[in-house]
């Protein structure tokens, strides 16, 4: 998870909980992080130079299939299978309630997309069925790491046949079947195709943190549905935090009664989620974060803490001092009883103990702890936590569970049965694998940091430059996207998870060679809309949030602004716009999306326009139309902001929107006329753009670099006389790049 710096692909970012911006760990960690940053940057650059990989077979196949994740093997065949009102399904060999329910869900979604009335009952006649689902056996009663998720799917002009060894494999194949649906003037159909598919990694998860902000049952269920749609198979339920204890304990009722503000899941609700997930082939792994991140534990039971208390639920974001006391036998008796209770509630083989970001400040000040360390010959807090982890591991093993924790749990005496959850990156994960530890990766998949899908897509648990042997590589089980909950509510959480997590799901399922970013985005836009049929609100609530802010349904100018800004990345939001866990998450920063499609398209159009030097006609109308829209919106936002005090903080953004548009339009005018701009004009425009690039209201424009290219190109026109257009464009691109941040 985490540490004083978290490295996400090519960026070094602050610790996920250190929102104050004050870093407390050693320079050594910083140096290690910078080293990893440079390494991954090199890998990402190499990937960017490689030819796009069309892993669906041929380019024509890729151009019209919308499969995500991409299957292991796809071969297009001739013919097509019509999908009409006579569509029906037969089941061959094994069938059970879980398989029948999965088919029923598929039929509901298929009917919704096609507006066809489809029969709800299975047909007994395999020969006349449109789809035959042939399943060998039920598979594991409790979804497990070793579950066989493979399947094959063949579609001819007569019939589709899905074959899987287990029900979970059949469920994965049903999702692919739905994604194959296409339509034209003759109706809906599936193309002739042969697919052989299985996941690259066994562990493909999504962490949802409900400790900081509680998420209702319907939020969890719709996200489980979405996970199944993109073949994720582990729901990592982060249930306890300094800000909240979210699960009912009947043995220690003050945990949830005093530590949750009344927002917790009953044990019956937990069983409901576990069952709901199982029906979709998804494991549910709980996390009870200890010994740090434990304030909510100590509100009701201060006697197991390292300081006398009293304790109150934390309302801020950040890292806090309270920690369990690892020197008292009472602590372990408490954990034995509690973890035993939870072990009976959660059937998964793994239980996550967190183990991260315990700074040990209360241990340092506690004479009893210091005396214990001296008596036991424990040299430092890291070793003391290792002692604690060993005791907890024994408790979990007693209750039939395997321990998983963040990298802080890794120490020389840790038994090989423990699983390492890496926030530091593939190098750290590989080092654990070389020592014989199984592990999963989350570095690169921190979706709460608001990085674009493309960046997550290039992060790989086993990168191309990995030095792991085949045997060592088997210890890398997969990875998890992490949705930390500081700045999400039930209204906004879907937009922070989806659709970007579908790109991560593809990285964890599909062959390593699937790296075509443009094609990923093409398919991601299709999948995003398909996910809406599962009840997700990532598209729907965007308009709702904007209407609320504007106080009317006339949101055009505000929507234009929102389309080219993104929330601040990393953990800078809290520094610019401090809020507590009780603050409403309803500002423009909450409505704005993490991965601006408008900015991406604008950047592509600018690149095409500059590549057309010296004519500068390609995409010129598109660019001018877009910039005029920004210019008009900038002027119209003033009166809208005057009417809505909730938008007051966005006024500087509105003003800068006009500045950005003016600079772009003037630059295009120079380029189109072949009339070079003066250096004075260029410098004046760049100064304005640099000012506009400064974050406001915890938002930042993501089109500045593209407009800088236009401005610099206008002043660099004379260079076209002495160089090729390609070299000229490269020069402009380098000059327009924002200055590198100091390491």
Secondary structure, 3 states (H helix, E strand, C coil): CCCCEEEECCEEEECCCCCCCCCCCCHHHHHHHHHHHHHHHHHHHHHHHCCCCCCCCCHHHHHHCCCCCCCCEEEEEEEEEEECCCCCEEEEECCCHHHHHHHHHHHHHHHHHHCCCCCCCCCCCHHHCCEEEEEEECCCCCCCCCCCCCEEEEECCCCEEEEEEEHHHHHHHHHHHHHCCEEECCEEEEEEEEEEECCCCCEEEEEEECCCCCCCHHHHHHHHHHHHHCCCCEEEEECEECCEECECCCCCCHHHHHHCCCCCECHHHHHHHHHHHHHCCCEEEEEEEECCCCHHHHHHCHHHECCCCCCCCCCCCCCCCCCECCCCHHHHHHHHHHHHHHHHHCCCCEEEEECCCCCCHHHHHCHHHHHHHHHHCCCCHHHHHHHHHHHHHHHHHHCCCEEEEEHHHCCCCCCCCCEEEECCCHHHHHHHHHCCCEEEECCCCEHHHCCCHHHHHHCCCCCCCCCCCHHHHCCEEEEEEEECCCCCCCCCHHHHHCCHHHHHHHHHHCCCCCCCHHHHHHHHHHHHHHHHHHCCCCCHHHHHHHHHHHCCCCCHHHHHHHCCEEECCCCHHHHHCCCCCCCCCCCHHHHCCCCCHHHHHHHHHHHHHHHCCCCCCCCHHHHHHHHHHHHHHHHHHHHHHHHCHHHHHHHHHHHHHHHHHHHHHHHHHHHHHCCCCCHHHHHHHHHHHHHHCCCECCEEECCHHHHHHHHHHHHCHHHHHCCCHHHHHHHHHHHHCCCCCCC
